[in-house]
């Protein structure tokens, strides 16, 4: 029986005014400050080219910062090569050796870490057990499913007991059902071991599901940092509102503000909500599809232009005087008819005010 345990040496990660340039003109990361607490899973989220992967690679030592400081724990690692940093990385492609068994793949990094043959084997077996692959050690990677291969890659990283574990788009090669299962596995392992994890993805749902905190990146800089619920319920601007989940961005007018409570007008429909520091005048309103209420007595007028049944809910496209909206309803037994005129309001915890620009 293997008694070896995988231990956590979780350390915080800090970026202080970090910039990364490629050549003279290409700024991949622009003067960012970031603090990842020890034992937390923080996701870097954003569209292609926003700087999230470059940020991850700078933690790993695969890219060097042009300016600023990077600390892991109390150590300044800014100029340290990857081999001198106590981090492990799980790649999108798994990067398994096809000619080696699963156990040999997991053991590979341990051979260079000062463990004897017996300790190496025990740790590798413990790592496979941890990711639910006990008894799979003698198989080749080609004999495993995509999800199982990804777990092998996670086990290989975990057995090194890194201060920081890095994930670069780890689920992008898996189908939807496997993605959900493997992300739950990764989150469970991270929480059980108290690992510091920095995780890169472009998938908003994935980020919301696994993260303690999400760093939304845009144009080489940080747009907003917050918990999944904070970002979903209180985005700072239109980009974050539109990128984190689905949001309808509606034009509105702030008619009056008192004690940080704003009275707004949306096509004649008046509603009160937190002003979030805004003053009277034109503004934008972010409303999640589930927080548009069709059939309210008080609201603005719209027409149903499309109705789609997707099993657990109905999805509707609505046309109002100011443009189109997307709404969802749980009532699948009495769907609303295309072409019908409806009144649309907001749920109690509904819209969020955003700056006009």
C-alpha positions in Angstrom: 0.0 0.0 0.0 1.4 3.4 -1.0 1.4 5.8 2.0 3.2 8.7 0.2 1.1 11.9 0.4 1.2 14.8 -2.1 1.9 17.9 0.0 1.2 21.5 -0.7 3.8 24.3 -0.5 1.4 26.9 -1.7 2.9 30.3 -2.1 1.4 33.7 -3.2 2.3 35.3 -6.5 2.8 39.0 -6.9 3.3 41.2 -10.0 4.5 44.7 -9.4 4.3 47.1 -12.4 5.1 44.3 -14.8 5.4 45.0 -18.5 6.4 42.6 -21.3 7.4 43.8 -24.7 8.2 41.8 -27.8 10.6 43.9 -29.9 10.2 47.7 -29.6 6.6 48.1 -30.5 4.5 45.1 -29.3 3.3 45.4 -25.7 1.9 42.1 -24.6 1.4 43.0 -21.0 1.2 46.6 -19.9 2.3 47.6 -16.4 0.1 45.3 -14.4 -0.2 44.8 -10.7 -1.6 41.4 -9.5 -1.7 39.5 -6.3 -2.6 35.8 -6.2 -3.2 34.6 -2.6 -1.6 31.3 -1.5 -4.1 28.4 -1.8 -6.4 30.2 -4.2 -7.4 29.4 -7.8 -7.2 32.6 -9.9 -8.2 32.6 -13.5 -6.8 34.9 -16.2 -9.7 35.4 -18.6 -9.9 37.4 -21.8 -10.1 37.3 -25.6 -7.2 36.2 -27.8 -4.2 38.5 -27.7 -5.2 40.2 -24.4 -2.0 39.1 -22.6 -3.3 36.3 -20.4 -1.0 33.5 -21.7 2.1 35.8 -21.7 1.3 36.6 -18.0 1.1 32.9 -17.2 4.4 32.2 -19.1 6.1 35.0 -17.1 5.2 33.2 -13.8 6.6 30.0 -15.3 9.8 31.7 -16.4 9.1 30.8 -20.0 9.0 34.6 -20.8 11.0 37.2 -19.0 9.5 40.5 -17.9 10.8 43.6 -19.7 10.3 45.7 -16.5 8.7 45.3 -13.1 9.0 42.6 -10.5 7.5 39.1 -10.1 7.6 37.4 -6.7 6.7 33.8 -5.7 6.4 33.7 -2.0 9.0 36.1 -0.6 11.5 35.4 -3.5 12.0 37.8 -6.4 12.0 35.4 -9.4 11.9 38.1 -12.1 15.2 37.1 -13.7 15.2 33.4 -12.7 15.0 30.8 -15.5 12.1 28.3 -15.5 14.4 25.6 -14.1 15.0 27.6 -10.9 11.3 28.4 -10.2 9.2 26.1 -8.0 6.3 25.9 -10.4 4.7 23.2 -12.6 2.6 23.8 -15.7 -0.2 21.7 -17.3 -0.3 22.4 -21.0 -3.2 22.5 -23.4 -1.7 19.6 -25.4 -1.0 17.4 -22.3 2.6 17.0 -23.6 2.8 13.3 -22.6 5.5 11.1 -23.9 3.7 8.5 -26.2 6.3 5.8 -25.8 6.3 5.9 -22.0 3.7 4.3 -19.7 1.4 6.5 -17.6 3.5 5.8 -14.5 6.7 6.6 -16.4 5.1 9.9 -17.6 4.1 10.9 -14.0 7.5 9.9 -12.7 9.5 11.8 -15.3 10.0 15.0 -13.4 10.7 13.3 -10.1 13.8 11.6 -11.6 15.5 15.1 -11.6 14.3 16.1 -8.1 16.6 14.0 -6.0 14.2 11.1 -5.1 15.4 7.5 -5.2 13.7 4.9 -7.4 11.4 3.6 -4.7 10.3 7.1 -3.6 9.8 8.2 -7.2 7.5 5.2 -7.9 5.5 5.7 -4.6 5.0 9.4 -5.4 3.9 8.7 -8.9 1.4 6.0 -7.8 0.1 8.4 -5.1 -0.3 11.1 -7.8 -2.3 8.8 -10.0 -4.5 7.8 -7.1 -5.1 11.4 -6.4 -6.5 12.1 -9.9 -8.6 9.0 -9.9 -6.3 6.8 -12.1 -5.3 4.2 -9.6 -4.3 1.0 -11.6 -3.7 2.8 -14.9 0.0 3.1 -14.4 1.0 0.5 -17.0 -1.1 1.8 -19.8 0.2 4.0 -22.6 -1.3 7.5 -23.2 -2.8 6.2 -26.5 -4.9 3.8 -24.4 -6.5 6.6 -22.4 -9.4 9.0 -23.2 -8.7 12.7 -23.6 -10.0 13.3 -20.1 -7.8 10.6 -18.6 -4.7 12.0 -20.5 -5.4 15.4 -19.0 -5.5 13.8 -15.5 -2.1 12.2 -16.1 -0.7 15.6 -17.0 -2.2 17.0 -13.7 -0.7 14.1 -11.7 2.7 14.7 -13.3 2.6 18.3 -12.2 1.2 17.6 -8.7 3.8 15.1 -7.7 6.5 17.7 -7.9 4.7 19.6 -5.1 5.1 23.0 -6.7 4.6 26.3 -4.9 2.4 27.3 -7.9 0.5 25.1 -10.3 -0.2 26.7 -13.8 -2.8 25.7 -16.3 -2.8 26.9 -19.9 -6.2 26.3 -21.5 -6.2 22.8 -20.1 -9.7 21.8 -21.3 -9.8 23.1 -24.8 -9.2 19.7 -26.4 -12.0 18.0 -24.6 -15.7 17.8 -25.5 -18.3 19.7 -23.5 -19.3 16.8 -21.1 -15.6 16.0 -20.4 -14.8 19.6 -19.9 -17.3 19.9 -17.1 -16.1 16.7 -15.4 -12.4 17.5 -15.6 -12.8 21.1 -14.4 -14.7 19.8 -11.4 -11.8 17.3 -10.8 -9.2 20.1 -11.0 -11.2 22.3 -8.7 -11.7 19.5 -6.1 -8.0 18.7 -6.1 -7.0 22.3 -5.8 -9.3 22.8 -2.8 -8.4 19.5 -1.1 -4.6 20.2 -1.3 -4.9 24.0 -0.8 -2.8 24.6 -4.0 -2.0 28.0 -5.5 -3.3 27.8 -9.0 -3.1 30.3 -11.9 -5.4 29.2 -14.7 -5.8 30.6 -18.2 -8.9 30.2 -20.3 -11.0 32.1 -22.8 -14.2 30.2 -21.7 -16.3 32.4 -19.4 -18.4 29.5 -18.0 -15.2 27.6 -17.2 -13.8 30.6 -15.4 -17.0 31.1 -13.4 -17.1 27.5 -12.4 -13.5 26.9 -11.1 -12.3 30.3 -9.8 -11.9 31.9 -6.4 -11.1 35.1 -8.3 -11.1 36.1 -12.0 -8.7 38.6 -13.6 -10.4 39.9 -16.8 -7.8 41.1 -19.2 -8.1 43.4 -22.2 -5.6 44.9 -24.6 -2.5 43.8 -22.4 -4.0 45.3 -19.2 -6.4 44.3 -16.4 -10.0 45.4 -16.9 -11.4 44.1 -13.6 -10.5 41.7 -10.8 -13.2 40.0 -8.6 -14.9 36.9 -7.5 -17.1 35.2 -10.2 -20.3 36.7 -8.5 -18.8 40.2 -8.3 -17.9 40.2 -12.0 -21.2 38.8 -13.0 -23.4 41.1 -10.8 -21.2 44.2 -10.9 -19.1 44.6 -14.0 -17.2 47.9 -14.2 -17.8 48.5 -17.8 -19.5 47.3 -21.0 -16.5 45.1 -22.0 -16.6 43.1 -18.7 -20.4 42.9 -18.7 -20.4 41.5 -22.2 -17.5 39.2 -21.7 -18.6 37.6 -18.4 -21.7 35.6 -19.4 -24.3 37.1 -21.7 -25.6 40.6 -21.2 -28.0 42.9 -22.9 -26.5 46.4 -23.1 -29.4 48.8 -23.2 -29.4 52.6 -23.6 -31.0 54.5 -20.7 -31.2 58.0 -19.2 -30.4 58.7 -15.6 -33.0 61.3 -14.6 -32.1 61.8 -11.0 -29.5 60.6 -8.4 -30.0 60.9 -4.6 -27.9 59.0 -2.0 -26.3 57.0 -4.8 -29.7 55.8 -5.9 -30.5 56.5 -9.6 -33.9 56.8 -11.2 -33.5 55.7 -14.8 -35.7 55.9 -17.9 -35.7 53.1 -20.5 -38.1 53.9 -23.3 -40.6 55.3 -20.8 -40.1 52.6 -18.2 -38.7 54.1 -14.9 -36.7 52.0 -12.5 -34.5 52.7 -9.5 -31.1 51.1 -8.9 -27.6 51.9 -7.4 -26.0 54.8 -9.3 -22.5 53.4 -8.9 -21.0 56.9 -8.9 -22.8 58.0 -12.1 -24.6 61.3 -12.4 -27.6 62.4 -14.5 -27.4 61.9 -18.2 -27.0 59.2 -20.8 -25.8 55.8 -19.6 -25.8 52.1 -20.4 -27.6 49.3 -18.6 -26.4 45.7 -18.5 -29.1 43.2 -18.0 -28.6 39.4 -17.9 -31.1 37.4 -20.1 -32.6 35.7 -17.0 -33.2 39.1 -15.4 -35.5 40.4 -18.1 -39.1 39.7 -17.0 -41.6 39.3 -19.8 -45.1 40.1 -19.0 -44.6 42.7 -16.2 -47.4 45.2 -15.7 -44.9 48.0 -15.6 -42.2 48.0 -18.3 -41.3 48.9 -21.8 -42.9 47.5 -25.0 -41.3 44.9 -27.1 -42.2 42.2 -29.7 -41.1 38.6 -29.7 -39.2 38.0 -32.9 -37.8 34.5 -32.2 -38.7 31.7 -29.7 -36.4 28.7 -29.3 -37.0 25.6 -27.1 -33.7 24.3 -25.7 -35.1 21.6 -23.3 -34.7 23.2 -19.9 -35.8 26.7 -20.9 -37.2 28.9 -23.6 -35.0 31.5 -25.3 -36.5 34.6 -26.8 -35.3 37.4 -29.0 -37.1 40.6 -28.3 -37.3 43.7 -30.5 -37.9 47.0 -28.7 -37.8 50.6 -30.0 -34.0 50.9 -29.1 -32.9 47.5 -30.5 -32.8 43.7 -29.9 -32.6 41.8 -26.6 -32.1 38.2 -25.6 -34.2 36.7 -22.7 -34.7 33.3 -21.2 -37.7 31.8 -19.3 -38.0 28.5 -17.4 -41.7 28.0 -18.5 -41.3 25.6 -21.4 -44.9 24.4 -21.3 -46.6 27.7 -22.2 -44.2 29.3 -24.7 -44.9 32.8 -25.9 -45.8 33.2 -29.6 -43.6 34.8 -32.2 -45.0 38.2 -33.2 -46.8 38.8 -29.9 -46.4 42.2 -28.2 -45.2 42.0 -24.6 -44.3 44.3 -21.7 -40.7 43.8 -20.4 -39.5 44.8 -17.0 -36.5 44.0 -14.8 -36.2 41.5 -11.9 -35.5 42.9 -8.4 -31.8 42.0 -8.7 -31.6 42.9 -12.3 -29.8 45.6 -14.2 -26.5 47.3 -13.5 -25.6 50.8 -14.6 -22.5 51.3 -16.7 -20.7 54.4 -18.0 -21.9 55.6 -21.4 -18.4 55.3 -22.9 
